[in-house]
Amino acid sequence: MSWFQDPVNGPGDYAGLIPGLMISVILALVLCGGVAHRLRVGRVVAALLVVSLGVVLSATVTPSREAIMGMPHLSAGCDLSRLWPAPWREYVHVEDTSLNVLLFIPLGALIGMLPRSPYRWPIVIGAIILPFAIEGFQLVATPLGRACQSGDVVDNLLGLTLGFGAGLTAMWIGRRV
């Protein structure tokens, strides 16, 4: 069953995604000038960076549908059963595993396209810490009805890495053209 057909694990489970996206767009419009200046990028890249981070947070730290309905799934810990990439078949179908990778690709790509500045490496380090922080937050914020899973960290870091590589490649090609 695909992610779109499963109402429990489908897009309806991420109740904060659309409101978070809207808030992210508004914040991007307000902050893009300052972010662009500090990072030495165009306003569009700055806005996309803010929106990308907002989408990640909206999809991962907002309450689940079950929590909103008053029946949160309270986890008794963190599932540490997967500390490595999932089997290939889980990445080629639209499901939680592949979506965790896809969620972080735009953020990684935009970070990979950042020019050298005093802020670049702190942003890279912050992006690497982000999946761990999200899962830690999900572990302690049980009323949100989210599950802490080590496999999510692996998938998020994979997406971040793929995106970062794509962003670096795009910058390299851009300089050559």
N, C-alpha and C positions, 0 to 999 in steps of 0.2 A: 504494500500500500504506500503510495507516495505521500509526501509531506502535505500536498495540497488537498488530498482526499481524506486525510486523517484529521478530524476536527479537534482532537485533543492535542496533538502535536503540530498542528498546522498553524497558519498565520493568525488565526483567532486566539491562539494561546498567548500571543505577544501583544497584550492589550495596550501596552504603553508605546508600541512602535510608531504608530501614526501620530499620536500627540507629541511624542518625543521628536519625531522627524520635523513636525511643524515648528516646535520650539527651537530645534537646531537650525532650521532655515532662518528664523528670525534672529537668533544669536549670530549666525554667520553674516547676515546683512549688517548688523550693528558692529560686529567686531572685525570684519574683514580688513578694514583700513589699517587698524593698529597691528593686527597679526601680519598683514602683508609687509608693512614697514619693518617690523622686527625680524621677520624671517627672510626678508629681501626677495619676496616673490610677488607675483601679480595678485590682485584682489580676488580673482576667480579661484586661483589655487588656494589662497588663504580661506576663502569661503568654503570650498570643497573639503578642506582639511577639518574645519569646524563641524561641518555637516557629517562627515564620515565618523568623527569621534562621537557625535551625538547619536548617530544611528547605532553604533556599537553599544553605547550605554543604554539607549532606549530598548534595544533588543535583549539586553542581558541583566539589567538591574531594576527593571520595573516589575510590578507584581504580575504573576501568572493569572490566567483567566480563573483558575480554581481559587486562588487567593482572593480575587475580587468578588467571587461568588460566595465567599465565606467558608470555603473548605480547602484551605491550603494543605499541600503535601509537606508535612514536616519531616525533614531529613534528620537522621540521627548521626550524621557525620558526612564525610566526603568519600565518594566512590573513587578509590585509588586503583581500580582494577586495570586501567590502561594508561601506561606511561610511555607509549610509543605510538607511531602513526597507526591508524586503523587499516584493515584490509582494503585494498584498492576498490573493491565493489561498493564500499560504503561512501566513497568519494565521487563515484560516477552516477549515483542516484540522488535525487533531491530529497534529503532527509537531514536530521539534526547534524550529523557529522559533516556533510558537505556544506551545509549552511554556516556552520561555525568557521569553516575555512573561508568561504565566500565573504562573510561578514567583515573579515579583517584585510582582505586583499586591497580594497580601495585605500584604506588608511596606510597600509604598507607602501603602496605605489606612490601616494602623495608625499610620504616621508622620504622615500627614495629619490624623489625629484627635488627635494630641498637643496638649495646651494649651501656652500660652506658659510656658517655663521656661528656665533657663540651659542646659539640655541639648538643647533642641529643635533648634537650628540645627547644633550639632555632629553630631547624629544624622542630620539631613538631608544634610549634607556627607559624612558617612561612608557613607550609603546610596548617594550618587552615585558615590563612589570605589569602592565594593564591586565592581561589574561589571568595572572595570579591574583591580582587585587579583586577582579570580578568574582572569581570562584571563592575567594576568602569572604567577600561580602555576601555571596549567596549562602555560604555556610553559616554565617552568624545571623543573617537577616531572615530567619525562618518564616516570619509572617508573609514574606513575598511569594512563598510557595515555589521557590527555585531550588534546583538540586546542584550541589557542588560535585563536579566530576573532573578528575585529572585528565581524562581524555579530551575535555573541552579546551583545556590549556594547550595540549599538544596540537589540536586542530587550529586554535586561534593563532598559535605561534607559526604553524605551517602557512596559514593564510597571510600573516604579516610578512613572513620571509618571501613567499612567492610574489606578493605585491611589491615589497622592497626591491627585489631583483628586477621586476618589470619596470619600476620607476627609475632605477639606475640605468637600465638598458635604454629606456626612452630618453633619458638625459644624454647618454653617450651618443645615441643616434642623432639626437637634436644638435649636438655640437658638431657632428660630422657633416651634417647636411647644410 
